[in-house]
């Protein structure tokens, strides 16, 4: 019997109902259920019997196992929902504590490296999709969910529907990107992949969009072809978009809107990697009159 055909316990069903009531995304629901399942395997009893000490021991176990800060915090969030909402026992996780994640600078490509990556794309579809990520600063999930009707060539904008945080926004549409997208549309239409008002980047079946996994693979393949760093991902293009705009001295609040960030502090981190901008700042040392060595 497969896992999907096994009966769902009343407790698990109640948690699913609680998440459904709050319209949590399928991805979030899966993550929360995975956290409870992980704890249950550790606890070896029904999770609703757990005490604050049991949850404290579980967190200590995760830390000693070398779990990343991101995974640890995500697990704690899932357990907080289970105990706080489904079981109505918020005090159960009072001894669990989220940890601070190391603040690392994002990887940013130079303009020349971006050009090499885009030229390394395997086909026109991949080049167009990667160009949208860099040219408009979109996330991978936002790129693959674009529809043909989201292109507004009159106002030169892209409509991003229900991006991260379930928010709609508009993104910039550069003339060069519009030209590339039109070329891809003609090519895709010739291949019979473009449906009326359908996906801009359809998958193998035109009814469904290209998956984020396929897009990430295309990015990795293009990076390999361009002989660039192995750590490059779709988000690298978004980081590069923001950093290059900042180096062009575009107002950081405008960049915040284009990226869809709720907090300006999230956008401000790109100031740390805008090397061109930093190199143009005059050090106060250069303003001093010092004896010649």
Beta strands, then each sheet from edge to edge (+ up, - down):
strand 1: 151-152
strand 2: 157-163
strand 3: 167-172
sheet 1: 1+ 2- 3+
end
